[in-house]
Amino acid sequence: MIHEVKCRPEYFAALADGRKSFEVRKKDRPYQVGDILAVNEFVPFEYKFCSEDECERFSRTSESGRYSGNCLLFKITYILDDTNFCKDGMVILGLARCEI
């Protein structure tokens, strides 16, 4: 299964350059080891990440922000959903970058 998710620019950059190999997500989807996570860079309107002119290059707009069009694919390698380590209703997904 492929799960498409939004990701703020600073976390997207850390995923892109390999500093971050996990995602903390709401447990609102049937995540399984082996599934694909399609991480889409998303800039909320309240961010001062870019000027209005720069933001115009973004591919899609929603009521809460804009998508940059940048996407990374990861395979879910591990799921931690133990409430001793995660808030109730949250999961930590271990990720491995998919090269296409």
MDAnalysis code that builds the backbone (N, CA, C; Angstrom):
import MDAnalysis as mda
import numpy as np

u = mda.Universe.empty(300, n_residues=100, atom_resindex=np.repeat(np.arange(100), 3), trajectory=True)
u.add_TopologyAttr("name", ["N", "CA", "C"] * 100)
u.add_TopologyAttr("resid", np.arange(1, 101))
u.add_TopologyAttr("resname", ["MET", "ILE", "HIS", "GLU", "VAL", "LYS", "CYS", "ARG", "PRO", "GLU", "TYR", "PHE", "ALA", "ALA", "LEU", "ALA", "ASP", "GLY", "ARG", "LYS", "SER", "PHE", "GLU", "VAL", "ARG", "LYS", "LYS", "ASP", "ARG", "PRO", "TYR", "GLN", "VAL", "GLY", "ASP", "ILE", "LEU", "ALA", "VAL", "ASN", "GLU", "PHE", "VAL", "PRO", "PHE", "GLU", "TYR", "LYS", "PHE", "CYS", "SER", "GLU", "ASP", "GLU", "CYS", "GLU", "ARG", "PHE", "SER", "ARG", "THR", "SER", "GLU", "SER", "GLY", "ARG", "TYR", "SER", "GLY", "ASN", "CYS", "LEU", "LEU", "PHE", "LYS", "ILE", "THR", "TYR", "ILE", "LEU", "ASP", "ASP", "THR", "ASN", "PHE", "CYS", "LYS", "ASP", "GLY", "MET", "VAL", "ILE", "LEU", "GLY", "LEU", "ALA", "ARG", "CYS", "GLU", "ILE"])
u.atoms.positions = np.array([
    [0.851, -1.173, 0.000],
    [0.000, 0.000, 0.000],
    [0.898, 1.237, 0.000],
    [0.439, 2.290, -0.637],
    [1.149, 3.561, -0.663],
    [0.363, 4.563, 0.177],
    [1.063, 5.214, 1.105],
    [0.471, 6.242, 1.953],
    [1.068, 7.583, 1.555],
    [0.246, 8.511, 1.096],
    [0.704, 9.857, 0.750],
    [0.516, 10.753, 1.961],
    [1.616, 11.400, 2.388],
    [1.559, 12.252, 3.582],
    [2.225, 13.598, 3.301],
    [1.803, 14.612, 4.065],
    [2.423, 15.944, 4.001],
    [3.616, 15.982, 4.944],
    [4.576, 16.851, 4.630],
    [5.747, 17.009, 5.484],
    [6.233, 18.451, 5.395],
    [6.431, 19.101, 6.528],
    [6.935, 20.481, 6.550],
    [8.363, 20.534, 6.014],
    [8.743, 21.683, 5.448],
    [10.042, 21.800, 4.759],
    [11.266, 21.393, 5.572],
    [11.330, 21.766, 6.845],
    [12.530, 21.438, 7.627],
    [12.671, 19.939, 7.860],
    [11.543, 19.231, 8.000],
    [11.583, 17.779, 8.182],
    [11.818, 17.087, 6.843],
    [11.240, 17.647, 5.787],
    [11.460, 17.107, 4.445],
    [12.946, 17.172, 4.084],
    [13.589, 18.302, 4.376],
    [15.015, 18.467, 4.083],
    [15.846, 17.435, 4.837],
    [15.503, 17.175, 6.102],
    [16.237, 16.185, 6.897],
    [16.041, 14.773, 6.346],
    [14.848, 14.468, 5.849],
    [14.620, 13.180, 5.188],
    [15.415, 13.098, 3.885],
    [15.406, 14.183, 3.122],
    [16.054, 14.204, 1.810],
    [17.562, 14.000, 1.910],
    [18.183, 14.598, 2.932],
    [19.646, 14.475, 3.020],
    [20.097, 13.322, 3.925],
    [19.154, 12.542, 4.439],
    [19.496, 11.346, 5.194],
    [19.704, 11.534, 6.688],
    [19.574, 12.771, 7.197],
    [19.727, 12.987, 8.638],
    [18.600, 12.348, 9.432],
    [17.449, 12.179, 8.805],
    [16.256, 11.654, 9.478],
    [15.821, 10.380, 8.768],
    [15.654, 9.294, 9.514],
    [15.258, 8.014, 8.918],
    [13.992, 7.456, 9.568],
    [13.159, 8.362, 10.060],
    [11.920, 7.964, 10.725],
    [10.882, 9.058, 10.537],
    [9.642, 8.719, 10.776],
    [8.541, 9.695, 10.778],
    [7.669, 9.418, 11.986],
    [7.246, 10.453, 12.670],
    [6.263, 10.360, 13.743],
    [4.941, 10.783, 13.122],
    [3.969, 9.892, 13.139],
    [2.693, 10.151, 12.459],
    [1.527, 9.779, 13.373],
    [0.367, 10.366, 13.087],
    [-0.868, 9.915, 13.731],
    [-1.136, 8.491, 13.248],
    [-1.686, 7.697, 14.129],
    [-2.027, 6.311, 13.777],
    [-3.441, 6.299, 13.186],
    [-3.574, 7.025, 12.049],
    [-4.879, 7.171, 11.412],
    [-4.973, 6.410, 10.097],
    [-3.974, 5.570, 9.831],
    [-3.928, 4.766, 8.608],
    [-3.453, 3.365, 8.978],
    [-3.734, 2.410, 8.124],
    [-3.302, 1.031, 8.424],
    [-1.845, 0.790, 8.000],
    [-0.912, 1.519, 8.599],
    [0.499, 1.359, 8.256],
    [0.946, -0.068, 8.523],
    [1.725, -0.616, 7.591],
    [2.290, -1.952, 7.735],
    [3.741, -1.926, 7.274],
    [4.589, -2.757, 7.893],
    [5.962, -2.906, 7.419],
    [5.902, -3.369, 5.961],
    [6.700, -2.732, 5.110],
    [6.711, -3.051, 3.681],
    [5.909, -2.077, 2.840],
    [5.018, -1.300, 3.481],
    [4.257, -0.277, 2.755],
    [5.197, 0.831, 2.306],
    [4.732, 1.627, 1.348],
    [5.488, 2.766, 0.837],
    [4.896, 4.056, 1.416],
    [5.773, 4.949, 1.866],
    [5.368, 6.263, 2.348],
    [5.822, 7.285, 1.310],
    [4.863, 7.946, 0.658],
    [5.156, 9.014, -0.303],
    [5.064, 10.321, 0.468],
    [6.225, 10.924, 0.742],
    [6.310, 12.122, 1.578],
    [6.348, 13.350, 0.671],
    [5.319, 14.186, 0.774],
    [5.180, 15.384, -0.057],
    [5.513, 16.628, 0.751],
    [6.446, 17.442, 0.243],
    [6.810, 18.673, 0.941],
    [5.625, 19.640, 0.905],
    [5.266, 20.165, 2.076],
    [4.112, 21.031, 2.225],
    [4.488, 22.233, 3.080],
    [4.166, 23.428, 2.600],
    [4.489, 24.669, 3.324],
    [3.187, 25.302, 3.803],
    [2.927, 25.267, 5.121],
    [1.717, 25.914, 5.646],
    [1.773, 27.422, 5.396],
    [0.618, 28.047, 5.239],
    [0.564, 29.483, 4.971],
    [1.234, 30.318, 6.054],
    [1.207, 29.846, 7.311],
    [1.802, 30.655, 8.381],
    [3.326, 30.668, 8.340],
    [3.943, 29.799, 7.549],
    [5.397, 29.792, 7.421],
    [5.879, 31.018, 6.666],
    [7.011, 31.511, 7.050],
    [7.665, 32.581, 6.308],
    [8.799, 31.965, 5.499],
    [8.537, 30.746, 5.005],
    [9.530, 29.952, 4.287],
    [9.892, 30.557, 2.935],
    [8.934, 31.227, 2.325],
    [9.182, 31.797, 1.001],
    [8.342, 33.058, 0.825],
    [8.750, 33.865, -0.128],
    [7.969, 35.054, -0.451],
    [6.769, 34.628, -1.298],
    [5.805, 35.510, -1.453],
    [4.639, 35.195, -2.278],
    [5.050, 34.815, -3.700],
    [6.012, 35.539, -4.271],
    [6.472, 35.228, -5.631],
    [7.080, 33.842, -5.703],
    [7.918, 33.499, -4.706],
    [8.537, 32.183, -4.688],
    [7.492, 31.090, -4.509],
    [6.487, 31.356, -3.681],
    [5.454, 30.357, -3.408],
    [4.573, 30.085, -4.619],
    [4.538, 31.004, -5.567],
    [3.716, 30.809, -6.763],
    [4.179, 29.608, -7.586],
    [5.452, 29.219, -7.442],
    [5.971, 28.079, -8.198],
    [5.442, 26.749, -7.656],
    [4.842, 26.783, -6.476],
    [4.378, 25.542, -5.877],
    [3.235, 24.953, -6.693],
    [3.183, 23.636, -6.701],
    [2.300, 22.938, -7.628],
    [0.822, 22.973, -7.257],
    [0.509, 22.804, -5.987],
    [-0.889, 22.761, -5.572],
    [-1.077, 23.575, -4.311],
    [-2.276, 24.106, -4.140],
    [-2.610, 24.871, -2.945],
    [-3.809, 24.210, -2.275],
    [-3.782, 24.152, -0.946],
    [-4.939, 23.685, -0.181],
    [-5.381, 24.838, 0.713],
    [-6.388, 24.613, 1.530],
    [-6.875, 25.680, 2.402],
    [-5.854, 26.043, 3.479],
    [-4.859, 25.188, 3.726],
    [-3.903, 25.458, 4.806],
    [-2.472, 25.718, 4.350],
    [-2.195, 25.578, 3.053],
    [-0.836, 25.815, 2.582],
    [-0.635, 25.386, 1.145],
    [0.646, 25.213, 0.782],
    [1.001, 24.863, -0.594],
    [1.936, 23.666, -0.628],
    [1.788, 22.850, -1.656],
    [2.708, 21.749, -1.919],
    [3.806, 22.252, -2.854],
    [5.049, 21.874, -2.564],
    [6.163, 22.316, -3.398],
    [6.288, 21.503, -4.671],
    [5.737, 20.307, -4.688],
    [5.920, 19.388, -5.810],
    [7.040, 18.392, -5.556],
    [7.809, 18.607, -4.474],
    [8.880, 17.674, -4.113],
    [8.294, 16.487, -3.364],
    [8.731, 15.286, -3.738],
    [8.230, 14.065, -3.114],
    [9.381, 13.081, -2.952],
    [9.383, 12.380, -1.835],
    [10.348, 11.317, -1.569],
    [9.582, 10.036, -1.275],
    [10.139, 8.900, -1.689],
    [9.519, 7.601, -1.428],
    [10.364, 6.809, -0.449],
    [9.687, 6.218, 0.537],
    [10.351, 5.406, 1.547],
    [9.575, 4.117, 1.756],
    [10.304, 3.054, 2.074],
    [9.668, 1.811, 2.499],
    [9.631, 1.835, 4.024],
    [8.490, 1.449, 4.594],
    [8.373, 1.354, 6.048],
    [9.064, 0.061, 6.479],
    [10.095, 0.211, 7.319],
    [10.881, -0.945, 7.752],
    [10.579, -1.366, 9.187],
    [9.971, -0.453, 9.957],
    [9.691, -0.744, 11.365],
    [8.567, 0.171, 11.833],
    [7.727, -0.341, 12.718],
    [6.645, 0.471, 13.293],
    [6.694, 0.333, 14.809],
    [6.851, 1.471, 15.492],
    [6.813, 1.497, 16.949],
    [5.523, 2.188, 17.354],
    [4.644, 1.438, 18.019],
    [3.385, 2.037, 18.488],
    [3.100, 1.685, 19.947],
    [4.141, 1.413, 20.686],
    [4.053, 1.106, 22.109],
    [3.838, 2.404, 22.883],
    [2.770, 2.470, 23.673],
    [2.449, 3.704, 24.399],
    [3.459, 4.025, 25.503],
    [4.380, 3.102, 25.805],
    [5.473, 3.421, 26.728],
    [6.461, 4.388, 26.086],
    [6.453, 4.448, 24.739],
    [7.418, 5.278, 24.015],
    [6.768, 6.304, 23.092],
    [5.497, 6.111, 22.759],
    [4.770, 7.011, 21.846],
    [3.507, 7.501, 22.546],
    [3.110, 8.718, 22.237],
    [1.813, 9.191, 22.713],
    [0.735, 8.275, 22.163],
    [-0.337, 8.125, 22.907],
    [-1.466, 7.323, 22.448],
    [-1.981, 7.878, 21.123],
    [-2.191, 7.021, 20.152],
    [-2.689, 7.443, 18.852],
    [-1.607, 7.864, 17.865],
    [-0.335, 7.703, 18.265],
    [0.797, 8.065, 17.404],
    [1.656, 6.829, 17.139],
    [2.414, 6.868, 16.044],
    [3.362, 5.804, 15.722],
    [4.673, 6.439, 15.252],
    [5.738, 5.691, 15.400],
    [7.021, 6.086, 14.830],
    [7.342, 5.058, 13.761],
    [7.556, 5.541, 12.533],
    [7.809, 4.661, 11.397],
    [9.303, 4.712, 11.056],
    [9.955, 3.560, 11.075],
    [11.326, 3.455, 10.588],
    [11.279, 3.396, 9.074],
    [12.159, 4.147, 8.403],
    [12.085, 4.302, 6.949],
    [13.402, 3.981, 6.259],
    [13.307, 3.441, 5.054],
    [14.458, 3.248, 4.161],
    [14.102, 3.884, 2.829],
    [14.994, 4.703, 2.309],
    [14.745, 5.435, 1.068],
    [14.607, 4.461, -0.101],
    [13.603, 4.701, -0.926],
    [13.406, 3.926, -2.160],
    [14.076, 4.687, -3.299],
    [14.956, 4.047, -3.990],
    [15.595, 4.653, -5.164],
    [14.870, 4.141, -6.401],
    [14.431, 5.071, -7.238],
    [13.703, 4.645, -8.444],
    [14.493, 4.983, -9.686],
])
